[in-house]
């Protein structure tokens, strides 16, 4: 199953300005089904952007350098 990114437009509590924030990832076969899942499970305020998550690479703790040894490849899970 594919992982899709979501976003939410909300007031930033630190600045009081309307901002776009990344939302949680949603697993579904298509972006449309991901949006349908959000809408029917109490997450109707999220918008599925259609961006497919294929890999996440965390940083080495205490740095902003990628830690490739801990990268998670979601495409590999599909095969």
N, C-alpha and C positions, 0 to 999 in steps of 0.2 A: 504494500500500500504506500502511496506517495505522501510526503509531508509537505504541507502548504504553509506559507507565512501569512500572518494576519496583522492588521494595524487598527489602532483606535485613535480617534481625534478627541482630545479631552483638555481640560484646563490644567496647565502646569501649576502644581501647588506652590512652587517656589517663586514663579514670576507672575502668575495670574493670567498668562497669555494662553491662547488656544494653540495647542501643539499636536503633532502626530507622533504617536509612540508605537513601537513594535508590540504586537500582541503575542499570545502563545501560539505554538505550532499546532496544526490540526492534521490528523491523518485521515485521508479519504482518497478515493480513486480519481476524482476530478475536482477542480476548483469549485464547480457548482455544487457538488455534493458536500464539500467542506463548508461552503457558506450555508447550505441547508442544515448541516449538523449544528453550526453556530446558532442559527435562527431558532432551532427547535430545542436547544439545550441550555437556554438561559444566557447565551452569548451573542444575542442579536445586535449588540453595540459594536461587535467586531466586523471588520471588512476583510474578506479574503482577497489578497492583492493579486493572486495568480502566480506569485513567485514560488517556485518549487525549491524546497530545501534539498540539496544534494550532498552537502558535507558541512560539518562543523569542526572548526579547529580551535581548541582552547589555547589560551596563552600560558607560557611558563609562569608559575606563581611568582608574583611580585614584579613582573615585567609586562611589556606589551609585545613580546616576541612569540611567534607561533610555536606551539609544542606539537610538531607533526607526529610524534610517537603516540599521542593520545587523540589524533584526528578520528572522527567518526564518519565513515562514508555510507550514506543511506542508500545510494545506488547499488552498492555491493550487497545490501540486504535484500534487494528485489530479485537478484539472480540466484 
